Amino acid sequence: MFTALFKDLRSFAVSNIAYFQNGKSSTHSKFHATFCLLHEHIDRGIQPTVELIAPRLSEYDLSPDVQANGFRSIIKIIHKCCLHILQLVRHIHVNRESLFFRSSHYSSELEAYVETLGQLRACLEHAYKLMDFCKDGSLFADEEMIDDAIAEELTQQVEKLSQECFYGRTMGFQFCSSMQKPLSTVGLTMASFSENYLDNKSQIMQFANTVLSSGKYLLNPELRAKQICAVTRMADVRFCKAFWSITESGVLQQLPTFVCPSVQVNQVLSLPPESFEMEAVEGKETITITPPCAHTGHGPVNVRLLSCEYRIGQPRKSTKPLPKKTVPLPLSPCLLVHCHGGGFVAQSSKSHEVYLRQWAKDLNVPILSIDYSLSPEHPFPRALEECFYAYAWAVKNCRSLGSTGEVICLAGDSAGGNLMISTAMRAASFGIRVPDGIVAAYTPVLVHYTPSPSRMLSLMDPLLPVGILVRCMAAYAGIPNDFLDQRRSSQEIEEEFVVIQTEDCEEDTSQDDSSSVDILNRVTSLESLDSDLGLPVPNQTQTLCDNDSAIAGGNQTSTSAALVQSDAGLSEISSPDEFNSVCLDTSGGSSLATSALGDLPLDEDTNGSHLAQLKLANSEQKVARLHLSLPSSPTKAKKTLPVSPSMPTIGMSERLGQAKGFSPVYEARHHIESPVRLFRSLPIVKNPYMSPMVAPDEMLASLPPLYLVGCHLDPLLDDSVMFARKLRSLGRTVDLHMIEDLPHGFLNFSLVSSEAKLGSDVIVDKIRKVLHSSLKEEEAEREFLNVSSPSSDS
C-alpha cells in the first residue's frame, strides 16, 4: 500500500528541492523548506515506523474477516494524508513554471499538509511505543504496566501534542468527500459560537453574532484552528452542552419535519414516577420496578413515540389530522427502544429525528426513544436508571405503544449504545425479560480514560476532540469540571469525590464547583515542557540514506539540497539566502547534521476574539539547519531501510525518544493533572454499568445477541473491537460491522452525506436482522408446540 506511494513522494520531493533551492522569492524558500521537511518525514520517520508496525497489525484484529484496530486507523489516516500530498506535489511539479501558478496558495496548502503529516508521524511513533504496554493483543494499555513512569509520560506527551494543524486547512481530510464540507461547517460554527458563548444574550442574538463572526474564520483557516483548539481544550463541559444543543433550538429543531419522512405518530410521553410490578422470567415471582431517584429524587421519565403508521393503542395528540378513512393498523409484533447519543451531556430524541423518522419508515415498527437526564447536572447512574425504568415500562405496556412486544430490540448510538447495553445487563440482573437483541453504533464501553491507539484519533477528530472527550467522560462520572483544570492530586480528588452505587436511591451531597483557576497561568515555554517530560536538547549527528534518485526534468543527476526544519512554521522566511547551509557532496555519500535547537519563546497572540478572553500562545520561529546530500547513483541504493532515529527503544535514559532530530509541535498550555491518572484513581469509572467492558463474565453472559457498528476513523473504535472480542471469548453472539471513511456521530449527518445515509442503512439492516431472526425463532417454537401437543394428548 505504501511502497509506491513513498517512492513517488520522495521523487517529487527531491525534484522540487532541486528546483526551488535557487529561487529568490520568499515563496520559493517556503516551498524548498517544506519539500525538505516532507522528505525527512517520509524517509526518517513514517516509512521505518510503518514497516515496524505492519507485521503486528493482525495481532490486534478481531478476526481475519474483521481487520480493524486503532493501529490500522492511524496508518490509514497517514495513507490518506500522503495521497493528498502526492496529488498536491504533482500539481506543483507540473505547473510551477506557469504564469498562472498560484504559488502563495499552494505553498500554504503544502505547508499545512506537511505539518499535519509531521504530527501524524508523532502519533504513529507514540502508537508504536504503546504496543509495549498492550499485551496479548489488547488494544488498551495493561492496567499494571500503565502505572510505569514511562507509560505515564508517554500518555501525557500524546495529550499535549498540538492539534492546530488538524483543524485548519486540512480539517476533515481523512473522511469521505461528502463529509468534508459538513465537518468544515461544524468547525466554523464552533469557532464562531465560542466567541459569543459567554455573552448573556438570547439564542437569536447569539445565533446572529455567530453568523456575523463566521466570516473571519472562513477566510482564515489558521485562526479558526487556534480558536477551536483553545475552546476544546479549555472550555468546560457546559460549552459542549450548549454547542451540541444548537440543533435543539429555533428553525433547526423543526428541520426534520420538513425534510425527513413524515410519521403519523410523534408523541412525547411522560412516564410518572410510580412503582409497578412485572412478572419474572423464571418462576411465578413478581419484580417491583421503582422509579429513578439518584441525585435529584423521584421524577418522571420522558420518552418519544414515533410510528410511520398509526396503530391500535397508540396515543395521538398531534394537531395534524390523519388522512380520511384511516383505519388504525393492527399491533406490530416488534418494538424498537432507542437511546440517543450526545456524550451523556447533550441532545435529545428530537435532535435525532433526522434519522429516526427514516428508521420508522424503513422498519415500519413503533420506535420509543428515551430522553434521559443529562450530565453534569444528572451524572451516573441517573441516566441508566431512567433508561431501565423506561424499558421495563415499555415491556409491561407495549400494547399502548402499538406493539404486542413479541420482539423487542434495543438500539443506540455513542452514549446511547452504552446505556442500552447497561440496560440489558440490569434487566437480566433484575430477572425481567431481556431484549431480543442490541444494536449499538460507535459506542464507548470503557468510560475510563485508558490509553489506546484509536483514542489518539481524538487529537484530530472534528466532532470528538480530546478535550471534549475527557470532559464528557468526567461529567458522566460526576467529576466536577474544576478537577480537570486545577493543580490537585489524585488523593485529594478521591477524598472529595462521592461514589454513588446504582442501587442507592439517596440524593448525593452537593459538590462545590465554584472554584476556578486563571488559565493564563498555564502558559509555559517549550523549555519547561521538555523539562517536565525529561527531554534532552538534541545536539548530535545522524545519518540518512535515500534510495531514490531525483527526477527533475527527465534524466537529471542527483543534487544536494538544504533540509530545513522549523518547529514554529515557515511563514516568515524571506529568501533562500537564509538557508546558508547548502553543502555539495560529490562523493555519492549522504549525511544529515543538526544544529542544537534553541529554546522557543512564546508570545501571546491578541488577534481575534476568544472564549473567556483566552490568549493563544504562538511560538517564535527558530530554524534548525540540516544538511542533506543525495546519492549520485541510483544503483547504489540499499535494500534495507534505516530504523527511524526519532523512535528509540523506551527506557528511562532515552525518556520518550524525541531527542534525536524530529520534534513534534506541542501545546503551550496543557492540563496539569493527566486525565488518565485522574480517571484511574476513581472507583466509579470501573462500575460495570458505567463501563460494560469491565463487567464480570456472568453479567456479560446474560447479554442477548449484540450487533456493533464501528467506524475505522472513530476515537472509540478500540472499545467496539475489544468488547466484541471479550463477548466472543464468552461464547456470546456478537457481530462487528466496520464502516469506512465516516466520523463518530455520522447518523446525524445522514441528510447531508450520501455515505452517512448508507451507514444509517447498515444499522437499519442490523435492527431488521434482530427483529426477523427473533420472529422466526418464535414461529418455529410455536410450530414445535403445535406439533408436540397432539402427540402428548395421545
C-alpha positions in Angstrom: 0.0 0.0 0.0 2.8 2.4 0.8 5.8 1.3 -1.2 4.9 3.0 -4.5 3.4 6.0 -2.6 6.6 6.6 -0.6 8.7 6.3 -3.7 6.6 8.8 -5.6 6.6 11.3 -2.7 10.4 11.0 -2.4 10.9 11.5 -6.1 8.7 14.6 -6.3 10.2 16.0 -3.1 13.8 15.6 -4.4 12.8 17.1 -7.8 11.2 20.2 -6.2 14.0 20.6 -3.7 16.4 20.9 -6.6 14.1 23.3 -8.4 13.2 25.7 -5.6 16.6 25.8 -3.8 17.9 28.5 -6.1 14.8 30.6 -6.1 14.9 34.3 -4.9 11.4 34.8 -3.6 10.1 34.0 -0.1 7.5 31.7 -1.6 10.3 29.6 -3.2 12.0 29.5 0.2 8.9 28.1 1.8 8.5 25.5 -1.0 12.1 24.5 -0.6 11.9 24.1 3.2 8.6 22.3 3.1 9.7 19.8 0.5 12.9 19.1 2.5 10.7 18.5 5.6 8.4 16.2 3.6 11.4 14.2 2.5 12.6 13.9 6.1 9.2 12.8 7.5 8.9 10.1 4.9 12.4 8.8 4.9 13.3 9.0 8.6 10.1 8.6 10.4 7.0 7.3 8.7 8.2 4.6 6.4 10.5 2.9 9.0 7.8 3.0 11.7 5.1 1.7 9.4 7.4 -1.2 8.5 7.8 -2.0 12.2 4.1 -1.8 13.0 2.7 -3.5 9.9 3.7 -7.1 10.7 2.0 -6.9 14.1 -1.3 -5.4 13.0 -3.1 -8.8 12.7 -2.4 -9.4 16.4 -5.0 -6.7 17.3 -7.7 -7.6 14.8 -11.0 -9.1 16.0 -10.6 -11.8 13.3 -9.2 -12.3 9.9 -12.5 -11.2 8.5 -12.8 -8.1 10.6 -9.5 -6.3 10.3 -9.9 -3.2 12.5 -8.0 -1.6 15.3 -6.6 1.7 16.2 -3.1 1.0 14.8 -4.6 0.3 11.4 -6.6 3.5 11.7 -3.6 5.7 12.3 -1.8 4.1 9.3 -4.9 4.6 7.2 -5.0 8.3 8.1 -1.4 8.7 7.2 -2.0 7.0 3.9 -4.8 9.4 3.2 -2.6 12.4 4.1 0.2 11.1 1.8 -2.3 10.7 -1.0 -3.4 14.3 -0.6 0.2 15.5 -0.5 1.0 13.4 -3.6 -1.8 15.0 -5.5 -0.7 18.4 -4.4 3.0 17.9 -5.3 2.1 16.5 -8.7 0.2 19.7 -9.4 3.0 21.8 -8.2 5.6 19.9 -10.2 3.6 20.2 -13.4 2.5 23.9 -13.0 5.4 25.5 -11.1 6.7 27.3 -14.2 3.3 28.5 -15.4 2.5 32.2 -15.3 -0.9 31.4 -13.7 0.6 29.2 -10.9 -0.7 30.4 -7.6 2.5 29.9 -5.7 1.4 31.5 -2.5 -1.8 29.5 -2.2 -0.1 26.2 -3.0 2.8 26.9 -0.7 0.4 27.4 2.2 -1.6 24.3 1.3 1.6 22.2 1.1 2.9 23.6 4.4 -0.4 22.7 6.1 -0.4 19.1 4.9 3.3 18.6 5.7 2.8 19.9 9.2 -0.2 17.6 9.6 2.0 14.7 8.3 4.6 15.6 11.0 2.0 15.4 13.8 0.7 12.2 12.4 4.3 10.9 12.4 4.4 11.7 16.1 1.1 9.8 16.7 2.5 6.9 14.7 5.6 6.7 16.8 3.7 7.0 20.0 1.4 4.2 18.9 4.4 2.0 18.2 5.7 2.7 21.7 2.2 1.9 23.1 2.5 -1.6 21.7 4.9 -2.5 24.5 2.1 -1.8 27.0 -0.7 -3.6 25.1 -0.2 -7.3 26.0 -1.8 -10.3 24.3 -3.4 -8.4 21.5 -5.2 -6.0 23.8 -5.8 -2.5 22.4 -5.9 -1.0 25.8 -2.8 -0.5 27.9 -2.3 -3.0 30.6 -3.5 -1.6 33.9 -0.5 -2.9 35.8 2.0 -1.5 33.3 0.3 1.8 32.8 1.5 2.9 36.3 5.0 2.8 34.9 6.6 6.2 34.9 7.4 6.0 31.2 3.9 4.9 30.3 2.5 7.8 32.2 4.8 10.3 30.5 4.1 8.7 27.1 0.3 9.3 27.7 0.9 12.9 28.8 3.1 13.6 25.8 0.4 12.4 23.4 -2.2 14.5 25.1 0.0 17.6 24.7 0.6 17.3 21.0 -0.6 20.4 19.2 -3.9 19.9 17.3 -4.0 23.2 15.3 -2.8 21.6 12.0 -5.8 19.2 12.1 -8.4 22.0 12.3 -7.1 24.4 9.7 -6.7 23.9 6.0 -6.7 20.1 6.3 -9.7 19.8 8.6 -11.6 16.5 7.8 -9.2 15.4 5.1 -9.4 11.8 6.4 -13.1 11.4 5.8 -15.1 10.8 2.7 -15.7 13.8 0.4 -19.4 14.1 1.2 -18.5 14.7 4.9 -15.7 17.2 4.5 -17.9 20.3 3.9 -20.3 19.5 6.7 -17.4 18.9 9.1 -15.8 22.2 8.0 -19.1 23.9 8.7 -19.2 22.3 12.1 -15.7 23.7 12.8 -16.6 27.1 11.5 -19.7 27.2 13.7 -17.8 26.0 16.8 -15.2 28.8 16.4 -17.8 31.5 15.9 -20.2 30.2 18.6 -17.4 30.1 21.2 -16.9 33.9 20.8 -20.5 34.6 21.9 -21.0 31.6 24.3 -20.4 33.6 27.5 -22.5 36.6 26.4 -25.7 36.8 28.3 -27.9 37.1 25.3 -30.9 35.4 23.8 -30.5 32.5 21.5 -31.5 34.6 18.5 -28.8 37.2 19.3 -26.2 34.5 19.9 -27.1 32.9 16.5 -26.9 36.3 14.8 -23.5 37.1 16.3 -22.2 33.6 15.4 -23.2 34.2 11.8 -21.5 37.7 11.8 -18.3 36.4 13.2 -18.0 33.4 11.0 -16.6 35.4 8.1 -13.1 35.9 9.5 -12.8 32.1 10.3 -14.0 31.3 6.8 -11.2 33.4 5.3 -8.5 32.5 7.8 -8.3 28.7 8.5 -5.4 29.1 10.8 -7.3 31.5 13.1 -10.2 29.0 13.1 -7.8 26.2 14.1 -6.5 28.2 17.0 -9.9 29.1 18.2 -11.2 25.5 18.0 -8.2 24.1 19.9 -8.4 26.8 22.5 -12.1 26.2 23.2 -12.0 22.4 23.1 -9.0 22.2 25.5 -10.0 25.0 27.9 -13.8 25.3 27.9 -15.9 23.4 30.4 -18.5 20.7 29.6 -21.3 23.3 29.6 -19.8 24.7 26.3 -20.1 21.2 24.8 -23.7 21.0 26.0 -24.5 24.4 24.6 -22.8 23.8 21.2 -24.3 20.4 20.6 -27.7 21.7 21.6 -27.8 24.2 18.7 -29.9 21.7 16.8 -32.5 21.8 19.6 -33.4 25.5 19.1 -35.1 27.6 16.5 -35.6 26.6 12.9 -33.1 23.7 13.2 -35.4 22.0 15.6 -38.2 21.9 13.1 -36.0 20.9 10.2 -36.8 17.2 10.3 -40.5 17.9 10.0 -39.8 19.4 6.5 -37.0 17.3 5.1 -37.5 13.9 6.7 -40.2 11.3 6.0 -43.5 12.1 7.7 -44.7 10.0 10.6 -48.3 9.7 11.7 -47.4 9.4 15.4 -44.8 11.6 17.0 -45.8 11.9 20.6 -43.8 12.8 23.8 -45.0 10.7 26.8 -44.1 11.5 30.4 -43.9 8.4 32.5 -45.0 9.1 36.1 -42.5 8.2 38.9 -44.6 5.3 40.2 -43.5 1.8 41.1 -45.0 -1.1 39.3 -44.7 -4.8 39.3 -43.6 -7.2 36.5 -43.5 -10.9 36.2 -40.1 -12.6 36.5 -38.8 -14.5 33.5 -38.4 -17.7 35.6 -40.9 -18.7 38.2 -44.1 -17.0 39.3 -42.5 -14.3 41.3 -43.1 -10.6 40.7 -40.5 -7.9 40.4 -41.0 -4.4 41.7 -39.6 -1.7 39.4 -39.0 1.6 41.3 -38.7 5.0 39.6 -35.4 6.7 39.2 -34.2 8.5 42.2 -30.4 9.2 42.1 -29.2 12.7 42.7 -32.5 14.6 42.3 -35.0 12.2 43.8 -38.0 10.7 42.1 -39.0 12.3 38.9 -40.8 11.5 35.6 -39.1 10.0 32.5 -39.8 11.5 29.1 -39.9 9.3 26.0 -40.9 10.0 22.4 -43.0 7.5 20.4 -42.6 7.6 16.7 -44.5 5.4 14.2 -44.8 5.7 10.5 -48.3 4.3 10.6 -51.0 4.9 13.2 -51.6 1.6 15.1 -54.1 0.4 17.6 -53.5 1.6 21.1 -51.1 4.4 20.2 -51.7 7.8 21.8 -52.0 10.6 19.3 -52.5 14.2 20.2 -51.0 15.7 17.1 -52.7 18.7 15.5 -52.0 17.3 12.1 -55.1 15.3 11.1 -54.9 11.7 9.7 -55.9 11.1 6.2 -59.6 10.4 5.7 -60.9 6.9 6.3 -57.6 6.0 8.0 -58.1 2.8 10.0 -55.5 2.1 12.7 -53.2 -0.8 11.7 -53.0 -3.9 14.0 -50.4 -4.2 16.6 -46.9 -4.7 15.4 -45.1 -7.8 16.7 -41.9 -5.7 17.1 -40.8 -2.7 19.2 -37.6 -0.7 18.9 -36.4 1.0 22.1 -33.9 3.7 21.2 -31.4 5.8 23.2 -29.8 8.9 21.6 -26.1 9.9 21.8 -24.5 13.1 22.8 -21.7 12.3 25.1 -24.1 11.8 28.0 -24.3 15.7 28.2 -26.4 16.9 25.2 -29.1 16.3 22.6 -32.4 14.5 22.7 -34.8 12.4 20.8 -35.9 15.5 18.9 -32.4 16.3 17.5 -32.1 12.6 16.4 -35.3 12.7 14.4 -33.1 13.3 11.4 -32.6 9.5 11.2 -35.3 8.2 13.5 -38.0 9.2 11.1 -36.3 7.3 8.3 -35.9 4.3 10.6 -39.6 4.4 11.4 -40.4 4.3 7.7 -37.9 1.6 6.7 -38.6 -0.7 9.6 -42.4 0.1 9.9 -42.3 -0.7 13.7 -43.0 1.7 16.6 -39.9 3.4 18.0 -39.7 4.5 21.6 -36.8 6.9 22.1 -35.8 7.8 25.7 -35.0 11.3 26.7 -32.8 10.6 29.7 -31.5 13.3 32.1 -28.2 14.7 31.0 -24.9 15.2 32.8 -23.3 17.1 34.5 -26.5 18.1 36.3 -27.5 14.4 36.4 -24.4 12.2 36.4 -24.3 8.4 36.6 -26.4 6.5 37.5 -29.4 8.7 36.8 -29.4 8.2 33.0 -29.1 4.4 33.4 -32.0 4.4 36.0 -34.2 6.3 33.6 -33.4 4.1 30.6 -34.0 0.9 32.6 -37.3 2.3 34.0 -38.5 3.3 30.5 -37.5 -0.1 29.1 -39.3 -2.0 31.9 -42.4 0.2 31.4 -42.3 -0.4 27.7 -42.2 -4.2 28.2 -45.2 -4.0 30.5 -47.2 -1.5 28.4 -46.1 -2.4 24.9 -49.7 -2.6 23.6 -50.2 1.0 24.4 -47.3 1.7 22.1 -48.7 -0.2 19.2 -46.9 -3.4 19.6 -47.5 -6.9 21.0 -43.9 -7.0 22.3 -43.1 -10.3 20.8 -39.7 -9.0 19.7 -38.0 -6.1 21.4 -34.8 -4.6 20.1 -32.6 -2.0 21.8 -30.6 0.5 19.7 -28.4 3.4 20.5 -25.5 5.4 19.1 -22.5 6.6 21.1 -23.5 7.2 24.7 -27.0 5.8 23.9 -25.4 2.5 22.9 -23.6 2.4 26.3 -26.9 2.9 28.1 -28.7 0.3 26.1 -26.1 -2.4 26.8 -26.2 -1.5 30.5 -30.0 -1.6 30.5 -29.9 -5.1 29.1 -27.5 -6.2 31.8 -29.6 -4.6 34.5 -32.8 -6.3 33.1 -31.0 -9.6 33.4 -29.9 -8.9 37.0 -33.5 -8.0 38.0 -34.8 -11.2 36.4 -37.2 -9.5 34.0 -37.3 -10.0 30.3 -34.1 -9.4 28.4 -34.3 -7.7 24.9 -34.0 -10.0 21.9 -31.0 -8.1 20.6 -29.0 -4.9 20.8 -27.6 -2.7 18.0 -25.0 -0.2 19.1 -23.2 2.2 16.9 -19.7 3.7 17.7 -20.3 3.0 21.4 -18.0 3.7 24.3 -17.9 0.6 26.6 -15.0 1.8 28.7 -15.7 5.2 30.3 -12.3 5.0 31.7 -9.6 7.1 30.0 -7.2 4.3 29.3 -4.7 4.8 26.5 -5.4 3.1 23.2 -4.3 3.8 19.6 -7.7 4.7 18.4 -8.2 7.3 21.2 -5.2 9.1 19.8 -7.5 10.0 16.9 -9.4 12.4 19.2 -6.4 14.7 18.6 -7.7 15.2 15.1 -11.4 14.4 15.3 -13.7 17.3 14.3 -16.6 16.0 16.4 -14.9 14.4 19.4 -11.7 16.4 20.2 -9.6 15.1 23.1 -10.7 17.9 25.5 -14.4 17.3 24.8 -14.0 13.5 25.1 -12.3 13.9 28.5 -14.9 16.3 29.8 -17.9 14.3 28.7 -16.5 11.2 30.5 -15.8 13.3 33.6 -19.3 14.8 33.5 -21.0 11.4 33.3 -18.8 10.1 36.1 -19.8 13.1 38.3 -16.4 14.6 38.4 -16.6 18.4 38.8 -15.0 20.3 35.9 -12.6 22.1 38.1 -10.9 18.8 39.0 -9.7 18.7 35.4 -8.1 22.1 35.5 -6.6 22.6 38.9 -3.3 21.5 40.5 -4.9 18.9 42.6 -3.6 15.5 43.5 -5.4 12.2 42.8 -5.6 11.6 46.6 -7.4 14.9 47.2 -9.9 14.1 44.4 -10.5 10.6 45.9 -11.2 12.2 49.3 -13.7 14.7 48.0 -15.5 12.5 45.4 -18.7 10.9 46.4 -19.2 7.4 44.9 -22.9 6.6 44.1 -23.9 3.0 43.7 -26.5 2.1 41.1 -28.7 0.5 43.8 -28.6 3.6 46.1 -31.6 5.9 45.7 -30.5 8.6 48.1 -29.6 12.0 46.8 -25.8 12.7 46.8 -24.2 15.5 48.5 -23.8 18.8 46.7 -20.5 19.4 45.0 -18.7 22.6 45.1 -18.0 23.7 41.5 -17.4 27.3 42.2 -13.6 27.4 42.3 -11.6 28.1 39.2 -8.1 28.7 38.0 -6.8 31.5 35.9 -6.0 29.7 32.7 -3.5 32.3 31.7 -1.2 31.0 34.5 -0.9 27.8 32.5 1.3 29.4 29.8 4.6 27.5 29.7 7.5 27.6 27.3 8.6 24.6 25.4 11.7 24.6 27.5 9.7 23.9 30.7 7.6 21.4 28.8 10.7 19.5 27.8 12.0 19.8 31.4 8.7 18.3 32.8 9.0 15.4 30.4 12.7 14.9 30.8 13.5 15.5 27.2 17.2 16.4 26.5 18.0 19.0 23.9 19.1 17.4 20.6 22.7 18.0 19.7 24.1 15.1 17.7 24.9 14.0 14.2 22.7 11.5 12.4 22.9 9.7 9.0 20.2 9.5 6.3 20.3 7.2 3.3 18.0 8.0 0.4 17.2 5.2 -2.1 15.6 7.2 -4.8 17.1 9.4 -7.5 15.9 12.9 -8.4 13.5 13.1 -11.3 13.6 16.8 -12.2 13.0 17.3 -15.9 13.9 13.9 -17.4 17.4 12.4 -16.8 18.7 14.7 -14.2 21.5 13.8 -11.9 21.1 14.0 -8.1 21.8 17.3 -6.5 22.4 18.4 -2.9 19.9 20.5 -1.0 19.4 22.1 2.3 16.9 20.5 4.5 15.3 23.0 6.9 13.0 22.1 9.7 11.2 24.6 11.8 9.0 23.9 14.8 7.2 27.2 14.6 6.4 27.4 10.9 8.0 28.8 7.8 5.8 31.8 7.1 8.5 34.4 7.9 11.3 33.2 5.7 12.2 36.0 3.4 14.6 34.5 0.9 16.6 31.3 0.1 19.7 33.2 1.3 18.6 32.4 4.8 19.3 28.8 4.1 23.0 29.3 4.1 23.8 25.7 4.9 23.8 24.2 1.4 26.6 21.7 1.1 27.6 19.9 -2.1 28.8 16.3 -1.7 30.2 14.8 -4.9 31.3 11.6 -3.3 27.9 10.0 -3.5 27.5 9.6 0.2 24.9 11.3 2.3 24.9 13.0 5.7 22.4 14.8 7.9 23.7 17.1 10.5 21.6 19.0 13.0 22.4 22.1 15.0 21.3 22.4 18.5 17.8 23.6 18.9 17.4 26.7 21.0 14.6 27.3 23.4 11.4 28.5 21.7 10.0 31.6 23.5 6.3 32.1 23.5 4.4 35.3 22.6 0.8 35.9 23.2 -1.4 36.3 20.2 -4.0 39.0 20.7 -5.6 38.8 17.3 -9.2 37.7 17.2 -11.8 37.2 19.9 -11.5 34.2 22.1 -13.7 32.3 24.6 -13.4 33.9 28.0 -10.7 36.2 26.5 -8.3 33.4 26.0 -4.9 34.5 24.7 -3.3 31.9 22.5 0.4 31.3 22.7 2.4 31.2 19.5 6.0 30.1 19.1 8.5 32.4 17.5 10.4 30.8 14.7 13.7 29.1 15.4 15.3 27.4 12.4 17.4 24.2 12.7 19.8 23.7 9.8 20.0 20.3 8.4 22.3 19.2 5.5 21.1 16.7 3.0 23.3 15.1 0.4 21.6 12.7 -2.1 23.2 9.6 -3.6 24.8 10.4 -7.0 24.0 7.0 -8.4 20.6 5.1 -8.2 22.5 1.8 -8.5 23.9 2.2 -5.0 20.5 2.1 -3.3 20.4 0.0 -0.2 17.8 -2.7 0.2 17.1 -2.1 3.9 15.6 1.0 5.4 17.1 2.6 8.4 15.2 2.5 11.6 13.9 5.9 12.4 16.3 7.7 14.8 13.4 9.5 16.3 11.9 6.3 17.6 14.4 4.7 20.0 13.6 1.9 22.5 11.7 3.1 25.5 13.8 3.4 28.6 14.4 5.9 31.4 17.7 7.0 29.8 16.0 7.7 26.4 12.8 9.0 28.1 10.3 9.3 25.3 12.5 9.2 22.3 12.1 12.7 20.9 15.7 13.7 21.3 17.3 12.8 18.0 16.2 15.2 15.3 12.4 15.2 14.9 10.4 17.2 17.5 6.6 17.4 17.1 4.7 20.6 18.0 3.3 20.7 21.5 0.5 22.8 23.0 1.8 25.8 25.0 -0.9 25.1 27.6 -1.9 21.8 28.9 -3.7 20.1 31.7 -1.6 19.8 34.9 -3.2 16.6 36.1 -3.3 13.9 33.5 -6.9 12.7 32.9 -5.5 9.1 32.7 -4.3 9.3 36.3 -7.4 11.1 37.3 -9.9 8.6 35.9 -7.8 5.6 37.1 -8.0 6.9 40.7 -11.8 6.8 40.9 -13.5 3.5 41.5 -16.8 4.7 40.0 -15.4 4.5 36.4 -14.9 0.8 36.9 -18.6 0.3 37.7 -19.8 -2.4 35.2 -22.9 -0.4 34.5 -20.8 2.6 33.5 -18.2 0.6 31.7 -19.6 -2.7 30.4 -16.1 -3.7 29.3 -15.1 -4.3 32.9 -18.3 -6.2 33.8 -17.8 -9.7 35.2 -18.2 -12.6 32.8 -21.5 -13.7 34.4 -23.1 -10.3 33.7 -21.8 -10.3 30.1 -23.0 -13.8 29.6 -26.6 -12.6 30.1 -26.5 -10.2 27.2 -28.6 -11.0 24.1 -27.1 -11.1 20.6 -25.2 -7.9 20.1 -24.6 -6.1 16.8 -21.9 -3.5 16.9 -21.3 -0.9 14.2 -17.9 0.8 14.3 -16.0 3.4 12.2 -12.4 2.9 11.2 -11.7 6.6 12.0 -13.6 6.8 15.3 -11.6 7.5 18.5 -13.9 4.9 20.2 -13.1 2.1 17.7 -11.0 0.1 20.1 -13.9 -0.1 22.5 -16.0 -1.9 20.0 -13.2 -4.3 18.9 -12.2 -5.2 22.4 -15.8 -5.6 23.6 -16.6 -7.9 20.7 -13.5 -9.9 21.4 -14.4 -10.3 25.0 -18.0 -11.4 24.2 -16.8 -13.9 21.7 -14.5 -15.4 24.3 -17.6 -16.0 26.4 -19.4 -17.7 23.6 -21.9 -14.9 23.1 -23.3 -13.9 19.7 -21.7 -10.7 18.6 -21.2 -9.1 15.2 -18.9 -6.2 14.4 -19.5 -4.3 11.2 -16.9 -1.8 10.2 -17.7 1.4 8.1 -15.1 3.2 6.1 -14.4 7.0 6.0 -17.2 8.2 8.3 -16.7 10.0 11.6 -18.1 9.4 15.0 -21.7 10.6 15.0 -22.3 10.1 11.3 -26.0 9.3 11.9 -26.7 13.0 12.5 -25.3 13.7 9.0 -27.4 11.3 7.1 -29.3 14.1 5.4 -26.3 15.8 4.0 -23.9 12.9 3.2 -24.7 10.0 1.0 -22.1 7.9 2.7 -23.6 8.7 6.1 -27.0 7.7 4.7 -25.5 4.3 3.7 -24.1 3.9 7.1 -27.6 4.5 8.6 -28.9 1.9 6.2 -26.4 -0.6 7.6 -27.7 0.0 11.1 -31.3 -0.5 9.9 -30.3 -3.8 8.4 -28.8 -4.9 11.7 -32.0 -3.9 13.5 -34.1 -5.7 10.9 -31.9 -8.8 11.4 -32.7 -8.8 15.1 -36.4 -8.4 14.5 -36.7 -11.0 11.8 -34.5 -13.7 13.3 -36.3 -13.4 16.6 -39.7 -13.7 14.9 -38.5 -16.8 13.0 -37.4 -18.3 16.3 -40.8 -17.7 17.9 -42.7 -19.0 14.9 -40.5 -22.2 14.9 -41.1 -22.6 18.6 -44.9 -22.2 18.1 -44.9 -24.8 15.3 -42.9 -27.2 17.5 -45.5 -26.7 20.3 -48.4 -27.3 17.9 -46.8 -30.5 16.6 -45.9 -31.8 20.0 -49.4 -31.1 21.6 -51.4 -33.8 19.8 -48.7 -36.4 20.4 -48.7 -35.6 24.1 -52.6 -35.9 24.3 -52.5 -39.3 22.6 
